[in-house]
Amino acid sequence: MTRMPQTRTAKDSATDPSISPPARLWLVVLVACAGQFLVVLDVSVVNVALPSMRTALGLTAPGLQWVVSVYSIAFAGFMLLGGRAADLFGRKRMFMAGLALFTLASVAGGLATEGWQLLAARAVQGLGAAVLSPSTLTLVTATVPAGPARTRAVGTWTAVGAAGGAAGGFVGGVLVELLSWRWVLLINVPIGALVLLGAFCWLDESRAGGGRRLDLPGAVLVTAGLATLAYGIVQTEQSGWTSAATVLPLAAGVLLLVVFVLVERRAAEPLMPLRIFRTRAVSAANVTMFLCGSSSFGMWFFMTLYAQNVLGYPPLQAGLALVPSSAAVIAGSKLAPRLMPLIGPRTSAVLGALVAATGFAWQSTMTADGGFLTTILGPGILMMFGIGVASTPLAILATTGAPASEAGLASGLINTSRTMGGALGLATLSTVAASVTAGATTPEALTSGYAAAFRLAACVLVGTAVVMALWLPKPKPQPQP
């Protein structure tokens, strides 16, 4: 059989030093991390711009909520499809296609003159992000050889992704105050163009193998199931957990996913081979990443609300107040690769979850007249440092535990777990906060609601640490020299 001259397998890219010398390896990591930063940044960067968007485009309150939600739904719903497409059609190809779509949608959103145009652009942005994001991690793991170098590279990828979510409030505040709301979307255009150029010059194509077709029935079912489930989750904040507007899409999403599993068990070339979950590292890492995401996504949301609605910080000051937390998650993600050889991935993940739980518990003692040092800086650093330490070993376990032919799927799966965990966690924590606040808008009432959300998140993280200790695989004993 004739092989395509420009295509290499993941194994070839990872092991042939003549293909990827050290300097080139880190250029690949740089490009992949830049792409991941962009798509994660857009989950939260629009938050500060929402009031300006409402004034400019005449959006209703539900429409304003969907500016944020439609991106997350498309992102989570299409990510498994994007990961599998990267395995079959090429990681570089899908990276560039997803980034191009994301960048073009950013132009459309930044130039929107009607609310529906902005919502449509955000949905297409989410689709582009779902195609792009799984390729970022797969490019890193397929290019950097297994061992300490790959651990450091994945740590960098984790840190940059976490920093993208953390930087959203700050970046959005700067752009809105200095330019306009449109630039929270248009800023993606020059950055996206530069990353596309870097991808064209520095990335090498790799794929799991040729000749296999994409499982279209599976793709339709899992995408529809995740998107419908995500829609139901978003509805909880507006309609509550028991309303038909919430229960029906949640039930439909679960039913679609059950049908997806049944179809995948019988498919000759399934989108998601269910055997991947027989690997303990993959299944345990995805469950615990889901739980970590359910807490960490809510942290930025509630901390921003607390700073602005209770302490009275303007948008830019609120963003600046969270910069130390952003630095902490980067520090934790970069420390994890140094800890793992000493205490193992499982212990590193457990330690990170417990440190984060301590920060969330501290944050739950917040008061309406709290000071910056004790109600934002200290707990924020602990929360995000712990999340950074925990996330890196989970990402490594989830991807190295899967066969090379399913690296894109494993990457899409761990990203989906984090994103879906964040969506479900934020909806749950928001419901808890709203039930405690009971419609009151005084600083004291709002603080009580936010504090309850942080207490619940702390309990979830303690439970996550227990699950990690019991389920994540033990480190393999090293052979004696």
ZALUM-885562 format. One record per residue (C-alpha): residue number from 1; x, y, z. Coordinates in nm, 2 decimals. Layout:
BEGIN
NODE    n    east   north      up
NODE  NUM       X       Y       Z
...
***
This chain:
BEGIN
NODE    n    east   north      up
NODE    1    0.00    0.00    0.00
NODE    2    0.14    0.35   -0.09
NODE    3    0.18    0.58    0.20
NODE    4    0.11    0.95    0.19
NODE    5    0.45    1.13    0.19
NODE    6    0.35    1.41    0.43
NODE    7    0.18    1.20    0.69
NODE    8    0.34    1.03    0.99
NODE    9    0.19    0.84    1.27
NODE   10    0.20    0.97    1.62
NODE   11    0.46    0.71    1.71
NODE   12    0.69    0.82    1.43
NODE   13    0.66    1.19    1.53
NODE   14    0.73    1.11    1.90
NODE   15    1.03    0.88    1.85
NODE   16    1.23    1.01    1.54
NODE   17    1.47    1.28    1.66
NODE   18    1.55    1.38    1.30
NODE   19    1.19    1.48    1.25
NODE   20    1.14    1.68    1.57
NODE   21    1.46    1.82    1.73
NODE   22    1.43    1.98    2.08
NODE   23    1.38    2.33    1.96
NODE   24    1.12    2.23    1.71
NODE   25    0.93    2.03    1.97
NODE   26    0.88    2.33    2.19
NODE   27    0.77    2.54    1.89
NODE   28    0.50    2.28    1.84
NODE   29    0.41    2.30    2.21
NODE   30    0.40    2.68    2.18
NODE   31    0.15    2.67    1.88
NODE   32   -0.07    2.41    2.05
NODE   33   -0.08    2.60    2.37
NODE   34   -0.17    2.92    2.20
NODE   35   -0.46    2.76    2.03
NODE   36   -0.58    2.61    2.36
NODE   37   -0.55    2.95    2.53
NODE   38   -0.77    3.12    2.28
NODE   39   -1.06    2.87    2.30
NODE   40   -1.06    2.85    2.68
NODE   41   -1.03    3.23    2.71
NODE   42   -1.35    3.27    2.51
NODE   43   -1.54    3.08    2.77
NODE   44   -1.52    3.37    3.02
NODE   45   -1.39    3.67    2.83
NODE   46   -1.73    3.80    2.73
NODE   47   -1.86    3.81    3.09
NODE   48   -1.75    4.17    3.16
NODE   49   -1.88    4.28    2.82
NODE   50   -2.23    4.16    2.86
NODE   51   -2.39    4.49    2.98
NODE   52   -2.24    4.67    2.69
NODE   53   -2.36    4.40    2.45
NODE   54   -2.71    4.43    2.59
NODE   55   -2.71    4.81    2.53
NODE   56   -2.57    4.79    2.18
NODE   57   -2.77    4.50    2.04
NODE   58   -3.09    4.52    2.25
NODE   59   -3.05    4.17    2.39
NODE   60   -3.30    4.05    2.65
NODE   61   -3.19    3.90    2.98
NODE   62   -3.23    3.54    2.85
NODE   63   -3.05    3.64    2.53
NODE   64   -2.76    3.78    2.73
NODE   65   -2.73    3.45    2.91
NODE   66   -2.71    3.26    2.58
NODE   67   -2.41    3.47    2.46
NODE   68   -2.21    3.27    2.72
NODE   69   -2.41    2.95    2.71
NODE   70   -2.43    2.88    2.34
NODE   71   -2.05    2.88    2.31
NODE   72   -2.01    2.63    2.59
NODE   73   -2.29    2.41    2.45
NODE   74   -2.13    2.39    2.10
NODE   75   -1.79    2.35    2.26
NODE   76   -1.88    2.05    2.48
NODE   77   -2.13    1.90    2.23
NODE   78   -1.89    1.87    1.94
NODE   79   -1.56    1.79    2.12
NODE   80   -1.56    1.41    2.09
NODE   81   -1.64    1.45    1.72
NODE   82   -1.34    1.69    1.69
NODE   83   -1.11    1.45    1.87
NODE   84   -1.20    1.15    1.66
NODE   85   -1.18    1.36    1.34
NODE   86   -0.82    1.46    1.44
NODE   87   -0.73    1.09    1.47
NODE   88   -0.87    1.00    1.13
NODE   89   -0.81    1.30    0.91
NODE   90   -0.49    1.45    1.07
NODE   91   -0.41    1.65    1.38
NODE   92   -0.25    1.95    1.20
NODE   93   -0.54    1.96    0.95
NODE   94   -0.81    1.97    1.21
NODE   95   -0.61    2.22    1.43
NODE   96   -0.59    2.46    1.14
NODE   97   -0.95    2.40    1.02
NODE   98   -1.08    2.46    1.38
NODE   99   -0.87    2.77    1.43
NODE  100   -0.97    2.92    1.10
NODE  101   -1.34    2.86    1.17
NODE  102   -1.30    3.00    1.52
NODE  103   -1.12    3.31    1.39
NODE  104   -1.38    3.38    1.11
NODE  105   -1.66    3.34    1.36
NODE  106   -1.49    3.60    1.59
NODE  107   -1.49    3.85    1.30
NODE  108   -1.86    3.79    1.25
NODE  109   -1.94    3.82    1.62
NODE  110   -1.73    4.14    1.66
NODE  111   -1.91    4.30    1.37
NODE  112   -2.26    4.19    1.47
NODE  113   -2.54    4.45    1.45
NODE  114   -2.82    4.22    1.58
NODE  115   -2.85    3.99    1.88
NODE  116   -2.92    3.68    1.67
NODE  117   -2.60    3.75    1.46
NODE  118   -2.39    3.75    1.78
NODE  119   -2.55    3.43    1.91
NODE  120   -2.50    3.25    1.58
NODE  121   -2.13    3.36    1.57
NODE  122   -2.08    3.24    1.92
NODE  123   -2.22    2.90    1.83
NODE  124   -1.99    2.87    1.53
NODE  125   -1.70    2.98    1.76
NODE  126   -1.79    2.69    1.99
NODE  127   -1.79    2.45    1.69
NODE  128   -1.44    2.57    1.58
NODE  129   -1.32    2.54    1.94
NODE  130   -1.44    2.18    1.96
NODE  131   -1.25    2.09    1.64
NODE  132   -0.94    2.27    1.76
NODE  133   -0.91    2.19    2.13
NODE  134   -0.86    1.81    2.11
NODE  135   -0.59    1.85    1.85
NODE  136   -0.39    2.08    2.08
NODE  137   -0.32    1.81    2.34
NODE  138   -0.29    1.54    2.08
NODE  139   -0.02    1.74    1.90
NODE  140    0.17    1.78    2.22
NODE  141    0.16    1.41    2.32
NODE  142    0.22    1.29    1.96
NODE  143    0.53    1.51    1.92
NODE  144    0.70    1.51    2.25
NODE  145    0.86    1.17    2.35
NODE  146    0.72    0.99    2.65
NODE  147    0.90    1.07    2.97
NODE  148    0.99    1.39    3.17
NODE  149    0.98    1.61    2.85
NODE  150    0.63    1.51    2.78
NODE  151    0.53    1.56    3.14
NODE  152    0.66    1.91    3.13
NODE  153    0.49    1.98    2.80
NODE  154    0.15    1.86    2.92
NODE  155    0.21    2.07    3.24
NODE  156    0.26    2.37    3.01
NODE  157   -0.05    2.29    2.81
NODE  158   -0.25    2.25    3.13
NODE  159   -0.11    2.58    3.27
NODE  160   -0.19    2.78    2.96
NODE  161   -0.54    2.64    2.93
NODE  162   -0.61    2.72    3.29
NODE  163   -0.46    3.06    3.25
NODE  164   -0.69    3.12    2.95
NODE  165   -1.00    3.07    3.17
NODE  166   -0.85    3.27    3.46
NODE  167   -0.75    3.56    3.24
NODE  168   -1.10    3.60    3.08
NODE  169   -1.22    3.86    3.34
NODE  170   -0.90    4.07    3.33
NODE  171   -0.87    4.07    2.95
NODE  172   -1.24    4.14    2.90
NODE  173   -1.22    4.43    3.15
NODE  174   -0.92    4.59    2.98
NODE  175   -1.07    4.56    2.63
NODE  176   -1.42    4.69    2.73
NODE  177   -1.28    4.99    2.93
NODE  178   -1.01    5.09    2.67
NODE  179   -1.18    5.00    2.34
NODE  180   -1.53    4.85    2.32
NODE  181   -1.72    4.52    2.38
NODE  182   -1.65    4.42    2.02
NODE  183   -1.28    4.38    2.09
NODE  184   -1.34    4.08    2.33
NODE  185   -1.42    3.90    2.00
NODE  186   -1.21    4.09    1.75
NODE  187   -0.89    4.04    1.95
NODE  188   -0.90    3.68    1.84
NODE  189   -0.85    3.77    1.48
NODE  190   -0.48    3.89    1.48
NODE  191   -0.39    3.63    1.74
NODE  192   -0.56    3.36    1.54
NODE  193   -0.39    3.47    1.22
NODE  194   -0.05    3.45    1.39
NODE  195   -0.12    3.10    1.54
NODE  196   -0.24    2.98    1.20
NODE  197    0.09    3.10    1.05
NODE  198    0.29    2.92    1.32
NODE  199    0.09    2.60    1.27
NODE  200    0.15    2.61    0.89
NODE  201    0.52    2.66    0.94
NODE  202    0.60    2.44    1.24
NODE  203    0.34    2.16    1.28
NODE  204    0.39    1.82    1.12
NODE  205    0.09    1.62    1.01
NODE  206    0.02    1.31    1.21
NODE  207   -0.28    1.07    1.23
NODE  208   -0.38    0.74    1.37
NODE  209   -0.40    0.58    1.03
NODE  210   -0.58    0.60    0.70
NODE  211   -0.87    0.43    0.53
NODE  212   -1.12    0.45    0.82
NODE  213   -1.45    0.64    0.80
NODE  214   -1.60    0.86    1.06
NODE  215   -1.88    0.70    1.25
NODE  216   -2.16    0.94    1.15
NODE  217   -2.45    0.78    1.35
NODE  218   -2.23    0.79    1.66
NODE  219   -2.12    1.14    1.59
NODE  220   -2.48    1.26    1.55
NODE  221   -2.60    1.08    1.87
NODE  222   -2.31    1.19    2.10
NODE  223   -2.32    1.55    1.97
NODE  224   -2.69    1.58    2.00
NODE  225   -2.68    1.41    2.34
NODE  226   -2.41    1.63    2.49
NODE  227   -2.56    1.95    2.34
NODE  228   -2.91    1.87    2.47
NODE  229   -2.77    1.78    2.81
NODE  230   -2.57    2.10    2.82
NODE  231   -2.88    2.29    2.72
NODE  232   -3.07    2.14    3.01
NODE  233   -2.79    2.22    3.25
NODE  234   -2.80    2.59    3.14
NODE  235   -3.18    2.60    3.18
NODE  236   -3.14    2.51    3.55
NODE  237   -3.02    2.86    3.65
NODE  238   -3.32    3.03    3.47
NODE  239   -3.60    2.78    3.53
NODE  240   -3.49    2.56    3.82
NODE  241   -3.42    2.19    3.84
NODE  242   -3.78    2.07    3.85
NODE  243   -3.93    2.27    3.56
NODE  244   -4.02    2.10    3.23
NODE  245   -3.78    2.34    3.05
NODE  246   -3.50    2.17    3.25
NODE  247   -3.62    1.81    3.30
NODE  248   -3.72    1.74    2.94
NODE  249   -3.38    1.83    2.78
NODE  250   -3.19    1.66    3.06
NODE  251   -3.39    1.34    3.01
NODE  252   -3.36    1.37    2.63
NODE  253   -2.98    1.42    2.66
NODE  254   -2.94    1.12    2.88
NODE  255   -3.16    0.91    2.65
NODE  256   -2.95    1.01    2.34
NODE  257   -2.63    0.92    2.52
NODE  258   -2.77    0.58    2.62
NODE  259   -2.86    0.51    2.26
NODE  260   -2.51    0.63    2.16
NODE  261   -2.36    0.37    2.39
NODE  262   -2.58    0.10    2.24
NODE  263   -2.49    0.20    1.89
NODE  264   -2.12    0.21    1.97
NODE  265   -2.12   -0.14    2.11
NODE  266   -2.24   -0.27    1.77
NODE  267   -2.05   -0.04    1.53
NODE  268   -1.76   -0.19    1.33
NODE  269   -1.56    0.14    1.34
NODE  270   -1.71    0.33    1.64
NODE  271   -1.65    0.70    1.70
NODE  272   -1.57    0.62    2.07
NODE  273   -1.45    0.26    2.12
NODE  274   -1.59    0.17    2.46
NODE  275   -1.29   -0.04    2.53
NODE  276   -1.10    0.29    2.61
NODE  277   -1.29    0.29    2.94
NODE  278   -1.15   -0.05    3.04
NODE  279   -0.82    0.13    3.10
NODE  280   -0.83    0.23    3.46
NODE  281   -0.62    0.55    3.41
NODE  282   -0.85    0.68    3.14
NODE  283   -1.18    0.62    3.32
NODE  284   -1.06    0.74    3.66
NODE  285   -0.89    1.05    3.52
NODE  286   -1.20    1.16    3.33
NODE  287   -1.43    1.12    3.62
NODE  288   -1.20    1.31    3.86
NODE  289   -1.14    1.58    3.60
NODE  290   -1.51    1.62    3.56
NODE  291   -1.54    1.67    3.94
NODE  292   -1.24    1.92    3.95
NODE  293   -1.40    2.12    3.66
NODE  294   -1.73    2.13    3.84
NODE  295   -1.56    2.34    4.12
NODE  296   -1.30    2.54    3.93
NODE  297   -1.52    2.69    3.67
NODE  298   -1.76    2.83    3.94
NODE  299   -1.47    2.99    4.12
NODE  300   -1.40    3.25    3.86
NODE  301   -1.77    3.32    3.82
NODE  302   -1.85    3.38    4.18
NODE  303   -1.52    3.56    4.26
NODE  304   -1.59    3.81    3.98
NODE  305   -1.95    3.86    4.11
NODE  306   -1.83    3.90    4.47
NODE  307   -1.57    4.16    4.37
NODE  308   -1.81    4.37    4.16
NODE  309   -2.15    4.32    4.33
NODE  310   -2.04    4.31    4.69
NODE  311   -1.70    4.49    4.72
NODE  312   -1.79    4.74    4.45
NODE  313   -1.49    4.68    4.22
NODE  314   -1.52    4.82    3.86
NODE  315   -1.46    4.56    3.59
NODE  316   -1.09    4.63    3.53
NODE  317   -1.02    4.63    3.91
NODE  318   -1.21    4.30    3.95
NODE  319   -1.00    4.15    3.67
NODE  320   -0.68    4.28    3.83
NODE  321   -0.78    4.13    4.16
NODE  322   -0.78    3.78    4.01
NODE  323   -0.44    3.81    3.84
NODE  324   -0.26    3.64    4.14
NODE  325   -0.50    3.35    4.12
NODE  326   -0.42    3.32    3.75
NODE  327   -0.05    3.31    3.83
NODE  328   -0.12    3.05    4.10
NODE  329   -0.28    2.81    3.86
NODE  330    0.01    2.84    3.62
NODE  331    0.25    2.78    3.91
NODE  332    0.06    2.47    4.02
NODE  333    0.05    2.33    3.67
NODE  334    0.43    2.39    3.63
NODE  335    0.51    2.24    3.97
NODE  336    0.31    1.92    3.91
NODE  337    0.57    1.77    3.66
NODE  338    0.84    1.81    3.93
NODE  339    0.62    1.65    4.20
NODE  340    0.51    1.35    3.99
NODE  341    0.85    1.17    3.97
NODE  342    0.88    1.22    4.35
NODE  343    0.54    1.12    4.48
NODE  344    0.36    0.98    4.17
NODE  345    0.07    1.11    3.96
NODE  346   -0.20    0.98    4.20
NODE  347   -0.06    1.14    4.51
NODE  348    0.01    1.47    4.32
NODE  349   -0.36    1.48    4.21
NODE  350   -0.48    1.40    4.56
NODE  351   -0.26    1.67    4.71
NODE  352   -0.38    1.93    4.46
NODE  353   -0.74    1.85    4.52
NODE  354   -0.70    1.89    4.90
NODE  355   -0.51    2.22    4.86
NODE  356   -0.79    2.35    4.64
NODE  357   -1.05    2.23    4.89
NODE  358   -0.87    2.42    5.16
NODE  359   -0.89    2.74    4.95
NODE  360   -1.26    2.69    4.88
NODE  361   -1.33    2.63    5.25
NODE  362   -1.14    2.95    5.33
NODE  363   -1.34    3.14    5.06
NODE  364   -1.66    3.02    5.21
NODE  365   -1.59    3.24    5.52
NODE  366   -1.62    3.55    5.31
NODE  367   -1.81    3.86    5.45
NODE  368   -1.98    4.16    5.29
NODE  369   -1.70    4.39    5.42
NODE  370   -1.41    4.16    5.35
NODE  371   -1.07    4.28    5.25
NODE  372   -0.87    4.20    4.95
NODE  373   -0.60    4.00    5.13
NODE  374   -0.83    3.76    5.32
NODE  375   -1.13    3.73    5.09
NODE  376   -0.98    3.73    4.74
NODE  377   -0.60    3.70    4.74
NODE  378   -0.53    3.42    4.99
NODE  379   -0.81    3.18    4.92
NODE  380   -0.79    3.25    4.54
NODE  381   -0.42    3.15    4.53
NODE  382   -0.49    2.83    4.73
NODE  383   -0.79    2.73    4.51
NODE  384   -0.62    2.78    4.18
NODE  385   -0.27    2.65    4.29
NODE  386   -0.44    2.32    4.40
NODE  387   -0.64    2.29    4.08
NODE  388   -0.32    2.34    3.87
NODE  389   -0.14    2.07    4.07
NODE  390   -0.43    1.83    4.03
NODE  391   -0.51    1.89    3.66
NODE  392   -0.17    1.80    3.51
NODE  393   -0.14    1.44    3.63
NODE  394   -0.51    1.38    3.53
NODE  395   -0.44    1.50    3.18
NODE  396   -0.13    1.28    3.15
NODE  397   -0.30    0.97    3.29
NODE  398   -0.60    1.02    3.06
NODE  399   -0.39    1.05    2.74
NODE  400   -0.09    0.81    2.81
NODE  401   -0.33    0.54    2.92
NODE  402   -0.50    0.53    2.58
NODE  403   -0.35    0.36    2.26
NODE  404   -0.17    0.59    2.02
NODE  405   -0.44    0.53    1.76
NODE  406   -0.70    0.69    2.00
NODE  407   -0.49    0.98    2.12
NODE  408   -0.73    1.24    1.97
NODE  409   -1.03    1.06    2.12
NODE  410   -0.86    1.05    2.46
NODE  411   -0.77    1.42    2.44
NODE  412   -1.13    1.51    2.33
NODE  413   -1.27    1.30    2.61
NODE  414   -1.06    1.47    2.89
NODE  415   -1.15    1.81    2.75
NODE  416   -1.52    1.72    2.74
NODE  417   -1.50    1.60    3.09
NODE  418   -1.36    1.93    3.21
NODE  419   -1.60    2.14    3.01
NODE  420   -1.91    1.94    3.09
NODE  421   -1.81    1.93    3.46
NODE  422   -1.77    2.30    3.46
NODE  423   -2.11    2.36    3.30
NODE  424   -2.29    2.12    3.54
NODE  425   -2.10    2.25    3.84
NODE  426   -2.17    2.61    3.76
NODE  427   -2.54    2.54    3.72
NODE  428   -2.55    2.35    4.05
NODE  429   -2.35    2.61    4.24
NODE  430   -2.56    2.89    4.10
NODE  431   -2.88    2.71    4.20
NODE  432   -2.74    2.67    4.56
NODE  433   -2.64    3.04    4.57
NODE  434   -2.98    3.15    4.44
NODE  435   -3.17    2.94    4.69
NODE  436   -2.97    3.09    4.98
NODE  437   -3.01    3.45    4.85
NODE  438   -3.38    3.40    4.79
NODE  439   -3.41    3.69    4.55
NODE  440   -3.24    3.95    4.79
NODE  441   -2.98    4.18    4.64
NODE  442   -2.82    4.32    4.95
NODE  443   -2.44    4.27    4.98
NODE  444   -2.50    4.05    5.29
NODE  445   -2.75    3.83    5.11
NODE  446   -2.53    3.79    4.80
NODE  447   -2.23    3.71    5.02
NODE  448   -2.43    3.43    5.19
NODE  449   -2.53    3.28    4.86
NODE  450   -2.17    3.29    4.72
NODE  451   -2.03    3.14    5.05
NODE  452   -2.28    2.85    5.03
NODE  453   -2.16    2.78    4.68
NODE  454   -1.79    2.77    4.79
NODE  455   -1.88    2.54    5.08
NODE  456   -2.04    2.29    4.84
NODE  457   -1.74    2.31    4.61
NODE  458   -1.51    2.24    4.90
NODE  459   -1.70    1.93    4.99
NODE  460   -1.70    1.81    4.62
NODE  461   -1.32    1.85    4.61
NODE  462   -1.27    1.65    4.93
NODE  463   -1.49    1.38    4.79
NODE  464   -1.28    1.40    4.46
NODE  465   -0.96    1.35    4.66
NODE  466   -1.11    1.03    4.81
NODE  467   -1.21    0.90    4.46
NODE  468   -0.86    0.98    4.33
NODE  469   -0.70    0.79    4.62
NODE  470   -0.91    0.49    4.56
NODE  471   -0.94    0.48    4.18
NODE  472   -0.64    0.64    4.01
NODE  473   -0.38    0.37    3.94
NODE  474   -0.08    0.33    4.16
NODE  475    0.26    0.42    4.01
NODE  476    0.44    0.12    3.86
NODE  477    0.75    0.01    4.05
NODE  478    1.07    0.12    3.88
NODE  479    1.32   -0.15    3.79
NODE  480    1.63   -0.16    4.00
NODE  481    1.95   -0.07    3.82
***
